[in-house]
Amino acid sequence: MNQNSPYIGKWKITQMETWGQDYVDLVVPGYVEFDADESGSFQFGTVRGWADCRIETFNDEEVIAFSWEGMNDTDTACGRGWAILVGDGEKLYGRIFIHNSDDSNFHAEKMDK
């Protein structure tokens, strides 16, 4: 991933369709983070994951897509997800899928500028 990619950095999850904000921020303030080395991580509630990320083009829009592995409460988990920049590039919209379980869209705002 390009070192100057606008996706790089930590994003605060501000809303999820499946879980309320109290759950999102249960353990730590919910976040998604993308690094220049095509890795990343996220945590919301008791779900946390480490991601393998790639920038892709879909319908002429740049999208960051990722697969992940980690934990869902005390169980091992894996899944996939994607996100796109919206508005002024300081907001992110995406979806996280837990394999054979729940999925949810999320909204996030850039934390480190």
DRENTORKOL-3810 file (N, C-alpha, C; in nm, 4 decimals):
REM DRENTORKOL-3810
@n.u->0.0852; n.v->-0.1165; n.w->0.0000; ca.u->0.0000; ca.v->0.0000; ca.w->0.0000; c.u->0.0899; c.v->0.1229; c.w->0.0000
@n.u->0.0541; n.v->0.2197; n.w->-0.0780; ca.u->0.1299; ca.v->0.3440; ca.w->-0.0867; c.u->0.1376; c.v->0.4113; c.w->0.0501
@n.u->0.2569; n.v->0.4547; n.w->0.0876; ca.u->0.2810; ca.v->0.5213; ca.w->0.2163; c.u->0.1895; c.v->0.6423; c.w->0.2368
@n.u->0.1454; n.v->0.7047; n.w->0.1283; ca.u->0.0594; ca.v->0.8233; ca.w->0.1370; c.u->-0.0889; c.v->0.7908; c.w->0.1219
@n.u->-0.1242; n.v->0.6650; n.w->0.1246; ca.u->-0.2645; ca.v->0.6257; ca.w->0.1100; c.u->-0.3491; c.v->0.6918; c.w->0.2183
@n.u->-0.4625; n.v->0.7482; n.w->0.1810; ca.u->-0.5490; ca.v->0.8119; ca.w->0.2810; c.u->-0.6134; c.v->0.7119; c.w->0.3770
@n.u->-0.6046; n.v->0.5829; n.w->0.3491; ca.u->-0.6598; ca.v->0.4819; ca.w->0.4390; c.u->-0.5712; c.v->0.4577; c.w->0.5607
@n.u->-0.4415; n.v->0.4852; n.w->0.5480; ca.u->-0.3470; ca.v->0.4562; ca.w->0.6549; c.u->-0.3799; c.v->0.5398; c.w->0.7779
@n.u->-0.3838; n.v->0.4719; n.w->0.8905; ca.u->-0.4094; ca.v->0.5389; ca.w->1.0172; c.u->-0.5158; c.v->0.4677; c.w->1.0981
@n.u->-0.5492; n.v->0.5271; n.w->1.2098; ca.u->-0.6469; ca.v->0.4697; ca.w->1.3012; c.u->-0.7781; c.v->0.5454; c.w->1.2881
@n.u->-0.8875; n.v->0.4698; n.w->1.2817; ca.u->-1.0214; ca.v->0.5228; ca.w->1.2614; c.u->-1.1096; c.v->0.4798; c.w->1.3779
@n.u->-1.1771; n.v->0.5747; n.w->1.4412; ca.u->-1.2695; ca.v->0.5475; ca.w->1.5521; c.u->-1.4039; c.v->0.5032; c.w->1.4956
@n.u->-1.4502; n.v->0.3844; n.w->1.5341; ca.u->-1.5823; ca.v->0.3379; ca.w->1.4910; c.u->-1.6878; c.v->0.4189; c.w->1.5663
@n.u->-1.7695; n.v->0.4904; n.w->1.4916; ca.u->-1.8715; ca.v->0.5771; ca.w->1.5512; c.u->-2.0117; c.v->0.5180; c.w->1.5426
@n.u->-2.0292; n.v->0.4153; n.w->1.4598; ca.u->-2.1612; ca.v->0.3543; ca.w->1.4457; c.u->-2.1475; c.v->0.2182; c.w->1.3799
@n.u->-2.2285; n.v->0.1239; n.w->1.4279; ca.u->-2.2407; ca.v->-0.0068; ca.w->1.3634; c.u->-2.3889; c.v->-0.0420; c.w->1.3569
@n.u->-2.4300; n.v->-0.1055; n.w->1.2504; ca.u->-2.5718; ca.v->-0.1370; ca.w->1.2330; c.u->-2.6168; c.v->-0.2498; c.w->1.3251
@n.u->-2.5314; n.v->-0.3452; n.w->1.3546; ca.u->-2.5697; ca.v->-0.4630; ca.w->1.4317; c.u->-2.5532; c.v->-0.4438; c.w->1.5821
@n.u->-2.4569; n.v->-0.3644; n.w->1.6252; ca.u->-2.4291; ca.v->-0.3456; ca.w->1.7672; c.u->-2.4352; c.v->-0.1983; c.w->1.8040
@n.u->-2.4846; n.v->-0.1699; n.w->1.9238; ca.u->-2.4888; ca.v->-0.0337; ca.w->1.9757; c.u->-2.3504; c.v->0.0138; c.w->2.0176
@n.u->-2.3370; n.v->0.1448; n.w->2.0345; ca.u->-2.2074; ca.v->0.2034; ca.w->2.0679; c.u->-2.1547; c.v->0.1539; c.w->2.2026
@n.u->-2.2435; n.v->0.1231; n.w->2.2980; ca.u->-2.1977; ca.v->0.0705; ca.w->2.4269; c.u->-2.1204; c.v->-0.0591; c.w->2.4075
@n.u->-2.1682; n.v->-0.1459; n.w->2.3185; ca.u->-2.0965; ca.v->-0.2699; ca.w->2.2900; c.u->-1.9698; c.v->-0.2418; c.w->2.2100
@n.u->-1.9794; n.v->-0.1565; n.w->2.1099; ca.u->-1.8629; ca.v->-0.1236; ca.w->2.0252; c.u->-1.7451; c.v->-0.0804; c.w->2.1129
@n.u->-1.7715; n.v->0.0003; n.w->2.2162; ca.u->-1.6664; ca.v->0.0557; ca.w->2.3031; c.u->-1.6504; c.v->-0.0218; c.w->2.4339
@n.u->-1.7010; n.v->-0.1440; n.w->2.4420; ca.u->-1.7029; ca.v->-0.2222; ca.w->2.5658; c.u->-1.5647; c.v->-0.2440; c.w->2.6264
@n.u->-1.4680; n.v->-0.2872; n.w->2.5476; ca.u->-1.3350; ca.v->-0.3213; ca.w->2.5981; c.u->-1.2373; c.v->-0.2061; c.w->2.5751
@n.u->-1.2342; n.v->-0.1549; n.w->2.4544; ca.u->-1.1557; ca.v->-0.0370; ca.w->2.4157; c.u->-1.2459; c.v->0.0458; c.w->2.3248
@n.u->-1.2156; n.v->0.1730; n.w->2.3057; ca.u->-1.2926; ca.v->0.2470; ca.w->2.2056; c.u->-1.2796; c.v->0.1754; c.w->2.0701
@n.u->-1.3925; n.v->0.1374; n.w->2.0097; ca.u->-1.3905; ca.v->0.0611; ca.w->1.8849; c.u->-1.3114; c.v->0.1321; c.w->1.7767
@n.u->-1.2320; n.v->0.0573; n.w->1.7016; ca.u->-1.1466; ca.v->0.1170; ca.w->1.5987; c.u->-1.1200; c.v->0.0205; c.w->1.4846
@n.u->-1.0755; n.v->0.0774; n.w->1.3738; ca.u->-1.0188; ca.v->0.0055; ca.w->1.2600; c.u->-0.8888; c.v->0.0772; c.w->1.2289
@n.u->-0.7817; n.v->0.0021; n.w->1.1999; ca.u->-0.6522; ca.v->0.0640; ca.w->1.1699; c.u->-0.5893; c.v->-0.0043; c.w->1.0492
@n.u->-0.5353; n.v->0.0761; n.w->0.9586; ca.u->-0.4682; ca.v->0.0252; ca.w->0.8394; c.u->-0.3253; c.v->0.0783; c.w->0.8376
@n.u->-0.2295; n.v->-0.0094; n.w->0.8040; ca.u->-0.0881; ca.v->0.0263; ca.w->0.8016; c.u->-0.0332; c.v->0.0214; c.w->0.6593
@n.u->0.0777; n.v->0.0883; n.w->0.6366; ca.u->0.1382; ca.v->0.0960; ca.w->0.5033; c.u->0.1883; c.v->-0.0394; c.w->0.4543
@n.u->0.2141; n.v->-0.1333; n.w->0.5442; ca.u->0.2662; ca.v->-0.2649; ca.w->0.5042; c.u->0.1548; c.v->-0.3640; c.w->0.4678
@n.u->0.0355; n.v->-0.3120; n.w->0.4349; ca.u->-0.0805; ca.v->-0.3916; ca.w->0.3943; c.u->-0.1335; c.v->-0.4798; c.w->0.5069
@n.u->-0.1131; n.v->-0.4353; n.w->0.6305; ca.u->-0.1705; ca.v->-0.5042; ca.w->0.7451; c.u->-0.2661; c.v->-0.4082; c.w->0.8155
@n.u->-0.3340; n.v->-0.4591; n.w->0.9126; ca.u->-0.4251; ca.v->-0.3746; ca.w->0.9880; c.u->-0.4815; c.v->-0.4502; c.w->1.1064
@n.u->-0.5668; n.v->-0.3839; n.w->1.1813; ca.u->-0.6316; ca.v->-0.4461; ca.w->1.2956; c.u->-0.7609; c.v->-0.3722; c.w->1.3255
@n.u->-0.8430; n.v->-0.4351; n.w->1.4056; ca.u->-0.9655; ca.v->-0.3700; ca.w->1.4497; c.u->-1.0107; c.v->-0.4340; c.w->1.5798
@n.u->-1.0927; n.v->-0.3613; n.w->1.6532; ca.u->-1.1607; ca.v->-0.4175; ca.w->1.7684; c.u->-1.2892; c.v->-0.3410; c.w->1.7904
@n.u->-1.3945; n.v->-0.4150; n.w->1.8140; ca.u->-1.5203; ca.v->-0.3596; ca.w->1.8622; c.u->-1.5786; c.v->-0.4628; c.w->1.9575
@n.u->-1.6231; n.v->-0.4186; n.w->2.0724; ca.u->-1.6720; ca.v->-0.5128; ca.w->2.1730; c.u->-1.5662; c.v->-0.6169; c.w->2.2023
@n.u->-1.6069; n.v->-0.7432; n.w->2.2003; ca.u->-1.5120; ca.v->-0.8520; ca.w->2.2269; c.u->-1.4637; c.v->-0.9187; c.w->2.0979
@n.u->-1.4830; n.v->-0.8502; n.w->1.9859; ca.u->-1.4350; ca.v->-0.8998; ca.w->1.8562; c.u->-1.3089; c.v->-0.8215; c.w->1.8206
@n.u->-1.2007; n.v->-0.8940; n.w->1.7943; ca.u->-1.0776; ca.v->-0.8257; ca.w->1.7516; c.u->-1.0124; c.v->-0.9091; c.w->1.6428
@n.u->-0.9480; n.v->-0.8389; n.w->1.5510; ca.u->-0.8880; ca.v->-0.9090; ca.w->1.4404; c.u->-0.7640; c.v->-0.8408; c.w->1.3872
@n.u->-0.6824; n.v->-0.9211; n.w->1.3168; ca.u->-0.5633; ca.v->-0.8738; ca.w->1.2490; c.u->-0.5866; c.v->-0.8979; c.w->1.1008
@n.u->-0.5638; n.v->-0.7949; n.w->1.0207; ca.u->-0.6079; ca.v->-0.7974; ca.w->0.8814; c.u->-0.4937; c.v->-0.7978; c.w->0.7812
@n.u->-0.5213; n.v->-0.8594; n.w->0.6675; ca.u->-0.4360; ca.v->-0.8568; ca.w->0.5482; c.u->-0.5133; c.v->-0.7720; c.w->0.4475
@n.u->-0.4613; n.v->-0.6552; n.w->0.4133; ca.u->-0.5369; ca.v->-0.5530; ca.w->0.3386; c.u->-0.4825; c.v->-0.5310; c.w->0.1976
@n.u->-0.5707; n.v->-0.4978; n.w->0.1062; ca.u->-0.5334; ca.v->-0.4624; ca.w->-0.0310; c.u->-0.6237; c.v->-0.3508; c.w->-0.0808
@n.u->-0.5641; n.v->-0.2586; n.w->-0.1551; ca.u->-0.6421; ca.v->-0.1551; ca.w->-0.2228; c.u->-0.6884; c.v->-0.2137; c.w->-0.3558
@n.u->-0.8172; n.v->-0.2033; n.w->-0.3841; ca.u->-0.8748; ca.v->-0.2539; ca.w->-0.5080; c.u->-0.9608; c.v->-0.1444; c.w->-0.5698
@n.u->-0.9921; n.v->-0.1620; n.w->-0.6967; ca.u->-1.0839; ca.v->-0.0700; ca.w->-0.7637; c.u->-1.2118; c.v->-0.1465; c.w->-0.7950
@n.u->-1.3244; n.v->-0.0900; n.w->-0.7536; ca.u->-1.4539; ca.v->-0.1514; ca.w->-0.7766; c.u->-1.5484; c.v->-0.0423; c.w->-0.8253
@n.u->-1.6043; n.v->-0.0613; n.w->-0.9454; ca.u->-1.6927; ca.v->0.0409; ca.w->-1.0055; c.u->-1.6256; c.v->0.1782; c.w->-1.0078
@n.u->-1.4987; n.v->0.1804; n.w->-1.0475; ca.u->-1.4192; ca.v->0.3028; ca.w->-1.0578; c.u->-1.3958; c.v->0.3728; c.w->-0.9239
@n.u->-1.4168; n.v->0.3037; n.w->-0.8133; ca.u->-1.3909; ca.v->0.3604; ca.w->-0.6805; c.u->-1.2822; c.v->0.2796; c.w->-0.6118
@n.u->-1.1934; n.v->0.3480; n.w->-0.5417; ca.u->-1.0896; ca.v->0.2812; ca.w->-0.4656; c.u->-1.1506; c.v->0.2287; c.w->-0.3353
@n.u->-1.1255; n.v->0.1008; n.w->-0.3076; ca.u->-1.1790; ca.v->0.0332; ca.w->-0.1905; c.u->-1.0639; c.v->-0.0384; c.w->-0.1215
@n.u->-1.0644; n.v->-0.0392; n.w->0.0108; ca.u->-0.9694; ca.v->-0.1235; ca.w->0.0814; c.u->-1.0451; c.v->-0.2497; c.w->0.1233
@n.u->-0.9939; n.v->-0.3647; n.w->0.0822; ca.u->-1.0553; ca.v->-0.4936; ca.w->0.1131; c.u->-0.9584; c.v->-0.5714; c.w->0.2014
@n.u->-1.0128; n.v->-0.6518; n.w->0.2913; ca.u->-0.9242; ca.v->-0.7260; ca.w->0.3813; c.u->-0.9872; c.v->-0.8578; c.w->0.4243
@n.u->-0.8991; n.v->-0.9510; n.w->0.4539; ca.u->-0.9375; ca.v->-1.0730; ca.w->0.5242; c.u->-0.8781; c.v->-1.0584; c.w->0.6637
@n.u->-0.9350; n.v->-1.1287; n.w->0.7591; ca.u->-0.8845; ca.v->-1.1142; ca.w->0.8955; c.u->-0.8983; c.v->-1.2454; c.w->0.9735
@n.u->-0.8188; n.v->-1.2544; n.w->1.0788; ca.u->-0.8305; ca.v->-1.3620; ca.w->1.1748; c.u->-0.8126; c.v->-1.3017; c.w->1.3127
@n.u->-0.8731; n.v->-1.3644; n.w->1.4118; ca.u->-0.8648; ca.v->-1.3101; ca.w->1.5464; c.u->-0.9557; c.v->-1.3833; c.w->1.6416
@n.u->-1.0295; n.v->-1.3066; n.w->1.7228; ca.u->-1.1133; ca.v->-1.3626; ca.w->1.8278; c.u->-1.2522; c.v->-1.2997; c.w->1.8246
@n.u->-1.3526; n.v->-1.3804; n.w->1.8554; ca.u->-1.4899; ca.v->-1.3346; ca.w->1.8772; c.u->-1.5235; c.v->-1.3821; c.w->2.0175
@n.u->-1.5125; n.v->-1.2922; n.w->2.1143; ca.u->-1.5219; ca.v->-1.3255; ca.w->2.2558; c.u->-1.4036; c.v->-1.4170; c.w->2.2876
@n.u->-1.4247; n.v->-1.5398; n.w->2.3279; ca.u->-1.3115; ca.v->-1.6293; ca.w->2.3588; c.u->-1.2885; c.v->-1.7331; c.w->2.2499
@n.u->-1.3638; n.v->-1.7241; n.w->2.1408; ca.u->-1.3508; ca.v->-1.8202; ca.w->2.0306; c.u->-1.2643; c.v->-1.7627; c.w->1.9186
@n.u->-1.1868; n.v->-1.8491; n.w->1.8526; ca.u->-1.1135; ca.v->-1.8024; ca.w->1.7358; c.u->-1.2153; c.v->-1.7667; c.w->1.6272
@n.u->-1.1789; n.v->-1.6699; n.w->1.5454; ca.u->-1.2700; ca.v->-1.6218; ca.w->1.4414; c.u->-1.1895; c.v->-1.5742; c.w->1.3216
@n.u->-1.2577; n.v->-1.5619; n.w->1.2096; ca.u->-1.1969; ca.v->-1.5069; ca.w->1.0894; c.u->-1.3088; c.v->-1.4468; c.w->1.0061
@n.u->-1.2700; n.v->-1.3782; n.w->0.9024; ca.u->-1.3714; ca.v->-1.3190; ca.w->0.8155; c.u->-1.3085; c.v->-1.2300; c.w->0.7109
@n.u->-1.3884; n.v->-1.1356; n.w->0.6659; ca.u->-1.3447; ca.v->-1.0426; ca.w->0.5624; c.u->-1.4126; c.v->-0.9097; c.w->0.5862
@n.u->-1.3713; n.v->-0.8104; n.w->0.5097; ca.u->-1.4338; ca.v->-0.6794; ca.w->0.5200; c.u->-1.3862; c.v->-0.5883; c.w->0.4090
@n.u->-1.4445; n.v->-0.4707; n.w->0.4048; ca.u->-1.4068; ca.v->-0.3699; ca.w->0.3067; c.u->-1.4438; c.v->-0.2330; c.w->0.3633
@n.u->-1.3846; n.v->-0.1297; n.w->0.3059; ca.u->-1.4180; ca.v->0.0074; ca.w->0.3463; c.u->-1.3859; c.v->0.1031; c.w->0.2323
@n.u->-1.4591; n.v->0.2137; n.w->0.2299; ca.u->-1.4344; ca.v->0.3210; ca.w->0.1338; c.u->-1.4306; c.v->0.4543; c.w->0.2082
@n.u->-1.3569; n.v->0.5486; n.w->0.1529; ca.u->-1.3543; ca.v->0.6840; ca.w->0.2069; c.u->-1.4790; c.v->0.7573; c.w->0.1603
@n.u->-1.5356; n.v->0.8378; n.w->0.2465; ca.u->-1.6529; ca.v->0.9171; ca.w->0.2102; c.u->-1.6324; c.v->1.0632; c.w->0.2501
@n.u->-1.7107; n.v->1.1484; n.w->0.1858; ca.u->-1.7056; ca.v->1.2909; ca.w->0.2190; c.u->-1.5695; c.v->1.3499; c.w->0.1931
@n.u->-1.5155; n.v->1.4128; n.w->0.2946; ca.u->-1.3881; ca.v->1.4846; ca.w->0.2842; c.u->-1.2666; c.v->1.3951; c.w->0.3025
@n.u->-1.2865; n.v->1.2641; n.w->0.3061; ca.u->-1.1754; ca.v->1.1713; ca.w->0.3258; c.u->-1.1406; c.v->1.1497; c.w->0.4718
@n.u->-1.2139; n.v->1.2135; n.w->0.5621; ca.u->-1.1919; ca.v->1.1959; ca.w->0.7057; c.u->-1.2921; c.v->1.0982; c.w->0.7645
@n.u->-1.3770; n.v->1.0395; n.w->0.6794; ca.u->-1.4759; ca.v->0.9417; ca.w->0.7239; c.u->-1.4630; c.v->0.8156; c.w->0.6401
@n.u->-1.4978; n.v->0.7056; n.w->0.7006; ca.u->-1.4846; ca.v->0.5746; ca.w->0.6398; c.u->-1.6174; c.v->0.5018; c.w->0.6570
@n.u->-1.6582; n.v->0.4308; n.w->0.5530; ca.u->-1.7785; ca.v->0.3489; ca.w->0.5597; c.u->-1.7400; c.v->0.2103; c.w->0.5112
@n.u->-1.7862; n.v->0.1071; n.w->0.5796; ca.u->-1.7490; ca.v->-0.0274; ca.w->0.5377; c.u->-1.8349; c.v->-0.1341; c.w->0.6005
@n.u->-1.7899; n.v->-0.2571; n.w->0.5876; ca.u->-1.8629; ca.v->-0.3718; ca.w->0.6417; c.u->-1.7615; c.v->-0.4759; c.w->0.6873
@n.u->-1.7871; n.v->-0.5346; n.w->0.8029; ca.u->-1.7040; ca.v->-0.6424; ca.w->0.8574; c.u->-1.7903; c.v->-0.7672; c.w->0.8670
@n.u->-1.7379; n.v->-0.8785; n.w->0.8158; ca.u->-1.8059; ca.v->-1.0073; ca.w->0.8176; c.u->-1.7297; c.v->-1.1017; c.w->0.9094
@n.u->-1.8030; n.v->-1.1701; n.w->0.9987; ca.u->-1.7459; ca.v->-1.2752; ca.w->1.0817; c.u->-1.7904; c.v->-1.4063; c.w->1.0179
@n.u->-1.6950; n.v->-1.4880; n.w->0.9745; ca.u->-1.7263; ca.v->-1.6128; ca.w->0.9035; c.u->-1.8243; c.v->-1.6981; c.w->0.9835
@n.u->-1.9327; n.v->-1.7411; n.w->0.9175; ca.u->-2.0376; ca.v->-1.8235; ca.w->0.9788; c.u->-2.1031; c.v->-1.7578; c.w->1.1005
@n.u->-2.1097; n.v->-1.6236; n.w->1.1000; ca.u->-2.1692; ca.v->-1.5527; ca.w->1.2127; c.u->-2.2261; c.v->-1.4196; c.w->1.1645
@n.u->-2.2167; n.v->-1.3180; n.w->1.2464; ca.u->-2.2741; ca.v->-1.1867; ca.w->1.2163; c.u->-2.1913; c.v->-1.1077; c.w->1.1161
@n.u->-2.2538; n.v->-1.0047; n.w->1.0622; ca.u->-2.1822; ca.v->-0.9029; ca.w->0.9851; c.u->-2.2509; c.v->-0.7704; c.w->1.0127
@n.u->-2.1779; n.v->-0.6624; n.w->0.9908; ca.u->-2.2335; ca.v->-0.5307; ca.w->1.0182; c.u->-2.1615; c.v->-0.4248; c.w->0.9372
@n.u->-2.2380; n.v->-0.3227; n.w->0.8963; ca.u->-2.1704; ca.v->-0.2074; ca.w->0.8397; c.u->-2.1131; c.v->-0.1261; c.w->0.9555
@n.u->-2.0211; n.v->-0.0382; n.w->0.9232; ca.u->-1.9643; ca.v->0.0509; ca.w->1.0248; c.u->-1.9340; c.v->0.1854; c.w->0.9626
@n.u->-1.9372; n.v->0.2862; n.w->1.0467; ca.u->-1.8949; ca.v->0.4204; ca.w->1.0114; c.u->-1.7798; c.v->0.4550; c.w->1.1052
@n.u->-1.6789; n.v->0.5217; n.w->1.0542; ca.u->-1.5635; ca.v->0.5562; ca.w->1.1368; c.u->-1.5101; c.v->0.6930; c.w->1.0954
@n.u->-1.4437; n.v->0.7578; n.w->1.1901; ca.u->-1.3802; ca.v->0.8883; ca.w->1.1662; c.u->-1.2326; c.v->0.8791; c.w->1.1973
@n.u->-1.1522; n.v->0.9491; n.w->1.1181; ca.u->-1.0066; ca.v->0.9469; ca.w->1.1315; c.u->-0.9668; c.v->0.9984; c.w->1.2697
@n.u->-0.8802; n.v->0.9241; n.w->1.3374; ca.u->-0.8342; ca.v->0.9632; ca.w->1.4709; c.u->-0.7016; c.v->1.0376; c.w->1.4655
@n.u->-0.6083; n.v->0.9912; n.w->1.3845; ca.u->-0.4768; ca.v->1.0552; ca.w->1.3788; c.u->-0.4632; c.v->1.1271; c.w->1.2452
@n.u->-0.4439; n.v->1.2549; n.w->1.2519; ca.u->-0.4383; ca.v->1.3367; ca.w->1.1299; c.u->-0.2994; c.v->1.3884; c.w->1.1054
END
